[in-house]
Amino acid sequence: MKVIALHYEEAQLISLAIANNRQAQHQLYTKYASKMLSVCRQYIKDVHHAEDVMLTAFMKVFTNLKKFEHKGSFEGWIKRIMINECIDFLRSKKNTFSHIELEDWKTTEEEEYDGEVFSTEIIQELIDNLPTGYKMVFNLYVIEGLKHQEIAKMLQIAEGTSKSQLAHARKMLQEALKNYKNVQNGTK
């Protein structure tokens, strides 16, 4: 019963927000802002830029609210807008992808970490330090669960570039985790 009531309440809020009811828009913003800032932070290192992008994306959400077809989750629809806005922001900063074919890059064995758990802050910091192209592909593939074909289309790059960017991102993260672990253990 609660699921139906919550869905009905959200649908009602959306209808009111479409009619430019500022209170309904504020409630929707309040409900999703923290989650969407987190999404933006996955792509944009600087929190101030991430906040700006989130606000711009919310403007697009409210402008295009009539286009939401109530197929799938509203949160997922908003999240897609946030991701696209992050990508647009990073493109506007003229960040480019270096194209290295996957076949040209040799992989090494994956590093085992003996089941060691790292804090979310440490992982986010290591991801933030990745080059922009690597970071975007890593987030889209690992966190958002998109396929390389979808990523390539979204970022306007070759599918092979998406694969190589992911491979490089993983390699860099493995090295960064290894270095972090060595520093923590006092062996470096």
C-alpha positions in Angstrom: 0.0 0.0 0.0 2.8 2.5 0.8 4.5 2.0 -2.5 1.2 3.0 -4.3 0.8 6.0 -2.0 4.3 7.2 -2.6 4.0 6.7 -6.3 0.7 8.6 -6.3 2.2 11.4 -4.2 5.2 11.7 -6.6 2.9 11.7 -9.7 0.8 14.4 -8.1 3.9 16.5 -7.3 5.1 16.1 -10.9 1.6 17.3 -12.2 1.7 20.3 -9.9 5.3 21.1 -10.9 4.3 20.9 -14.6 1.7 23.6 -13.8 4.6 25.8 -12.4 3.6 25.3 -8.8 6.8 26.5 -7.1 6.2 24.6 -3.9 5.9 21.3 -5.8 9.0 22.1 -7.7 10.8 22.9 -4.5 9.6 19.6 -2.9 10.9 17.6 -6.0 14.2 19.5 -5.8 14.6 18.9 -2.1 13.8 15.2 -2.5 16.4 14.6 -5.2 19.1 17.3 -4.9 21.5 15.4 -2.6 21.4 12.3 -4.7 21.9 14.2 -7.9 24.7 16.3 -6.5 26.4 12.9 -5.7 25.9 11.9 -9.3 27.4 15.1 -10.6 30.4 14.7 -8.2 31.1 11.4 -9.7 31.9 13.2 -12.9 33.1 16.6 -11.8 35.9 16.9 -9.2 35.2 20.5 -8.1 32.1 20.5 -5.8 31.2 24.1 -6.8 31.2 23.2 -10.5 29.2 20.1 -9.7 26.6 22.2 -7.8 26.4 24.6 -10.8 25.9 21.7 -13.2 23.3 20.2 -10.9 21.3 23.4 -10.8 21.5 23.8 -14.5 20.3 20.2 -14.9 17.4 20.8 -12.5 16.4 23.8 -14.7 16.3 21.4 -17.6 14.3 18.9 -15.5 11.6 21.5 -14.8 11.6 22.9 -18.3 11.2 19.4 -19.8 8.9 17.9 -17.1 6.1 17.6 -19.6 8.2 15.1 -21.6 8.5 12.7 -18.6 6.2 9.8 -19.7 5.9 8.0 -16.4 7.7 5.0 -17.9 10.4 3.9 -15.5 11.4 5.8 -12.5 11.4 9.6 -12.2 14.7 9.5 -10.3 16.3 7.6 -13.2 14.9 10.2 -15.7 16.4 13.0 -13.6 19.7 11.1 -13.2 20.0 10.7 -17.0 19.6 14.5 -17.4 22.3 15.1 -14.7 24.8 12.8 -16.5 24.2 14.4 -19.8 24.6 17.8 -18.3 27.9 16.7 -16.7 29.1 15.4 -20.0 28.2 18.7 -21.7 30.0 20.7 -19.0 33.2 18.6 -19.4 33.0 19.0 -23.2 32.6 22.7 -22.8 35.9 22.7 -20.8 37.5 21.3 -23.9 38.5 18.1 -22.3 39.3 15.6 -25.0 39.8 11.9 -25.0 43.1 10.5 -26.0 42.5 7.6 -28.4 44.6 4.5 -27.7 43.4 1.3 -29.3 42.9 -1.5 -26.7 45.1 -3.8 -28.8 48.0 -1.3 -28.4 47.8 -1.4 -24.6 49.2 -4.4 -22.7 47.5 -5.4 -19.5 49.1 -6.8 -16.4 47.7 -9.1 -13.8 45.1 -7.6 -11.6 46.3 -6.7 -8.1 44.8 -8.6 -5.3 43.9 -6.6 -2.2 43.1 -9.4 0.2 39.6 -8.3 0.5 40.7 -5.0 2.1 37.9 -2.4 2.2 38.6 1.2 1.3 36.4 4.1 2.4 34.1 5.8 0.0 36.1 9.0 0.4 39.3 7.3 -0.6 37.8 5.6 -3.6 36.1 8.9 -4.7 39.4 10.8 -4.3 41.2 8.2 -6.4 38.5 8.3 -9.1 38.7 12.1 -9.0 42.4 12.0 -9.8 41.8 10.0 -13.0 42.1 12.0 -16.3 38.6 13.3 -17.4 38.1 10.8 -20.2 39.0 7.8 -18.1 36.8 9.0 -15.3 33.8 9.6 -17.5 34.0 6.2 -19.1 34.7 4.5 -15.8 31.7 6.1 -14.2 29.4 5.3 -17.1 30.5 1.7 -17.3 31.0 0.7 -13.7 28.6 2.9 -11.8 25.9 3.5 -14.4 26.1 0.1 -16.0 26.1 1.3 -19.6 27.6 -0.8 -22.4 30.6 0.4 -24.4 28.4 0.9 -27.4 26.1 3.2 -25.4 29.0 5.1 -23.9 30.6 5.6 -27.3 27.4 7.0 -28.7 26.8 9.3 -25.7 30.4 10.6 -25.7 30.8 10.6 -29.4 33.8 8.4 -29.4 34.7 5.0 -30.9 33.7 1.9 -29.1 37.4 0.9 -29.0 38.2 4.2 -27.3 35.6 3.5 -24.6 37.1 0.1 -24.0 40.7 1.4 -23.8 39.6 4.3 -21.6 38.1 1.8 -19.1 41.1 -0.4 -19.2 43.4 2.6 -18.5 41.1 3.8 -15.7 41.2 0.4 -14.1 45.0 0.1 -14.4 45.4 3.6 -12.9 43.0 2.8 -10.0 44.8 -0.4 -9.3 48.2 1.4 -9.1 46.7 4.2 -7.0 45.2 1.6 -4.6 48.5 -0.2 -4.4 50.3 3.0 -3.7 47.7 4.0 -1.1 48.0 0.7 0.6 51.8 0.9 0.7 51.7 4.4 2.2 49.2 3.2 4.8 51.4 0.2 5.7 54.5 2.3 5.9 56.2 0.4 3.1 56.5 3.4 0.8 
